[in-house]
C-alpha cells in the first residue's frame, strides 16, 4: 500500500523576493529606539557629565557611580568576619579618600529635621529603592550633611558635593555596612 502524503501545505503571502524599503516611518522608529537606548544608558550612569563645583575656595571634582560601582565589591556571604571588603576596592577609588568630590544620584532620606535631610543615602539609581533590584555596596554613598541639611529631592536626579570617605565601615545604630561616606557640603537638583 502506498504511503499517504502527510505534509500539510503552508500558505503564506510573504513576498520573499521583495526588497526592504527604507521609509520615513522606519527611520523615525529606529531613531526613537536609539534615543530610548541612549536614555537608558544615561540613566545607568546618572545622566550627562557634571562640572566641578567651586565653593569656599574648594574645588569639588566630579566623579560618577559608573566609576564607584564599576567593580564587584563582594559576593554576598563569601567574605568571612576576618576578611575585609576593602581589599576589593581598586586603588584608583581608594585614592579618592578625603578628597572633595561632586556626584549625582538619587536621595533616600534617613534622618530629617524640619523637612530637611540631615542624613541620606545617595544611590546610583532610583530603581535601587523600594521595588527594584537592591543596590550593591558600591552603588550607595551614606551622606551626612553639614549645617541645616538639604532639601529633599524626591525622585529627582540630584548633585551632591562634599568630602568622600572610602573604606568599609559599620554605620548607624543598626550597624549597616558602608563602603562610601560623605560629609555633605551642598545639594542641588541636576540640570538646574
C-alpha positions as CSV (number, residue, x, y, z in Angstrom):
1,X,0.0,0.0,0.0
2,X,1.4,3.4,-0.9
3,X,2.3,5.7,1.9
4,X,-0.1,8.6,2.3
5,X,1.2,12.2,1.9
6,X,1.1,13.7,5.4
7,X,2.6,17.0,4.6
8,X,0.4,20.0,5.3
9,X,0.7,22.7,2.7
10,X,1.6,26.1,4.3
11,X,0.2,29.1,2.6
12,X,1.7,32.4,3.3
13,X,1.5,35.7,1.5
14,X,5.0,36.8,2.4
15,X,6.9,38.1,-0.7
16,X,10.3,36.6,-0.4
17,X,11.5,38.5,-3.5
18,X,10.6,41.9,-2.2
19,X,13.4,44.3,-1.2
20,X,13.1,46.1,2.1
21,X,12.0,49.7,1.7
22,X,13.5,52.5,3.8
23,X,10.7,54.7,4.7
24,X,10.4,57.8,6.9
25,X,8.3,55.8,9.3
26,X,11.1,53.2,9.7
27,X,13.8,55.9,10.1
28,X,11.7,57.5,12.8
29,X,11.1,54.2,14.6
30,X,14.9,53.3,14.5
31,X,15.8,56.8,15.7
32,X,13.3,56.6,18.5
33,X,14.7,53.2,19.6
34,X,18.3,54.7,19.6
35,X,17.1,57.6,21.7
36,X,15.5,55.2,24.2
37,X,18.7,53.1,24.4
38,X,20.8,56.3,25.0
39,X,18.4,57.5,27.7
40,X,18.6,54.1,29.4
41,X,22.4,54.3,29.2
42,X,22.4,57.8,30.7
43,X,20.0,56.5,33.5
44,X,22.5,53.8,34.4
45,X,25.3,56.3,34.6
46,X,23.2,59.1,36.1
47,X,22.8,61.4,33.2
48,X,25.2,63.7,31.4
49,X,28.6,64.5,32.9
50,X,28.6,67.1,35.6
51,X,31.0,70.0,36.1
52,X,33.3,70.7,39.1
53,X,31.8,72.8,41.8
54,X,33.8,75.7,43.3
55,X,32.7,76.8,46.8
56,X,34.5,78.5,49.6
57,X,37.8,78.2,47.8
58,X,37.5,74.5,47.4
59,X,37.1,72.7,44.0
60,X,34.9,69.6,44.2
61,X,36.0,67.3,41.3
62,X,33.3,65.3,39.5
63,X,33.1,61.5,39.9
64,X,30.4,59.1,38.9
65,X,28.6,56.0,40.2
66,X,29.8,54.4,37.0
67,X,33.3,54.6,38.4
68,X,32.4,53.8,42.0
69,X,30.2,50.9,41.1
70,X,32.4,49.5,38.3
71,X,33.8,46.6,40.3
72,X,32.3,43.7,42.3
73,X,32.9,44.6,46.0
74,X,32.0,41.1,47.1
75,X,29.6,38.2,46.5
76,X,27.1,38.2,49.4
77,X,28.1,35.7,52.1
78,X,31.6,35.0,50.7
79,X,33.5,37.4,53.0
80,X,34.3,36.0,56.4
81,X,34.2,38.1,59.5
82,X,38.0,38.3,59.5
83,X,38.2,39.4,55.8
84,X,37.7,43.0,54.6
85,X,35.8,44.2,51.5
86,X,38.5,47.0,51.4
87,X,40.7,44.5,49.6
88,X,38.4,44.5,46.6
89,X,38.3,48.3,46.2
90,X,40.6,49.4,43.3
91,X,43.4,51.8,44.2
92,X,42.0,54.5,41.9
93,X,38.9,54.6,44.2
94,X,40.9,54.3,47.5
95,X,42.9,57.4,46.3
96,X,39.6,59.4,46.5
97,X,39.5,59.1,50.3
98,X,39.4,62.5,51.9
99,X,39.1,64.3,48.6
100,X,36.4,66.9,47.7
101,X,34.1,65.4,45.1
102,X,30.8,66.1,43.4
103,X,28.5,63.3,42.2
104,X,24.9,62.9,41.1
105,X,22.4,60.3,42.2
106,X,19.1,59.8,43.9
107,X,18.4,60.7,47.6
108,X,16.8,58.4,50.1
109,X,16.4,60.3,53.4
110,X,17.4,58.6,56.6
111,X,17.2,61.4,59.2
112,X,15.2,64.6,58.6
113,X,14.8,67.7,60.7
114,X,12.2,70.4,59.9
115,X,11.7,69.0,56.4
116,X,15.4,68.9,55.6
117,X,17.5,65.8,55.1
118,X,20.3,65.6,57.7
119,X,21.4,62.2,56.6
120,X,20.6,60.3,53.5
121,X,21.7,57.6,51.1
122,X,22.7,58.8,47.6
123,X,22.1,56.0,45.2
124,X,23.1,55.2,41.7
125,X,19.6,54.5,40.5
126,X,16.1,55.3,41.6
127,X,15.3,51.7,40.9
128,X,17.5,50.8,43.8
129,X,14.8,51.9,46.2
130,X,11.7,50.1,47.3
131,X,10.7,47.9,44.4
132,X,13.8,47.5,42.3
133,X,17.0,45.5,42.5
134,X,18.8,46.1,45.7
135,X,21.9,48.2,45.1
136,X,25.4,46.8,45.6
137,X,27.5,48.3,48.4
138,X,29.5,50.3,45.9
139,X,26.3,51.9,44.5
140,X,25.4,53.8,47.6
141,X,27.0,56.8,49.5
142,X,26.0,57.5,53.0
143,X,25.8,61.3,53.3
144,X,25.8,63.3,56.5
145,X,25.1,67.0,55.7
146,X,26.9,69.8,57.4
147,X,24.7,72.6,58.9
148,X,21.0,72.8,58.3
149,X,20.8,69.8,56.0
150,X,19.5,69.7,52.4
151,X,16.1,70.0,50.7
152,X,14.9,66.5,49.8
153,X,14.9,66.0,46.1
154,X,12.2,63.4,45.7
155,X,12.7,61.1,42.7
156,X,14.9,63.7,41.1
157,X,18.5,63.4,39.9
158,X,20.5,65.3,42.5
159,X,24.0,66.8,42.6
160,X,25.8,66.4,46.0
161,X,29.2,67.7,46.8
162,X,31.4,67.2,49.8
163,X,34.4,65.2,51.2
164,X,34.2,61.5,50.5
165,X,35.5,58.7,52.8
166,X,36.3,55.4,51.2
167,X,36.5,52.1,53.0
168,X,34.4,49.5,54.8
169,X,32.7,50.8,58.0
170,X,29.8,49.9,60.1
171,X,27.4,52.8,60.2
172,X,24.5,53.9,62.5
173,X,22.6,52.2,65.3
174,X,21.7,49.2,63.3
175,X,25.4,48.9,62.2
176,X,24.8,48.8,58.4
177,X,28.0,48.2,56.3
178,X,29.0,51.1,54.0
179,X,31.9,51.5,51.6
180,X,31.4,55.2,50.9
181,X,30.5,58.0,53.2
182,X,30.4,61.7,52.5
183,X,30.5,64.9,54.7
184,X,28.0,66.8,52.5
185,X,28.5,70.4,51.9
186,X,25.9,71.2,49.3
187,X,23.0,69.7,47.3
188,X,21.2,71.0,44.2
189,X,18.9,69.5,41.6
190,X,20.7,68.2,38.5
191,X,20.1,70.2,35.4
192,X,19.0,73.4,37.2
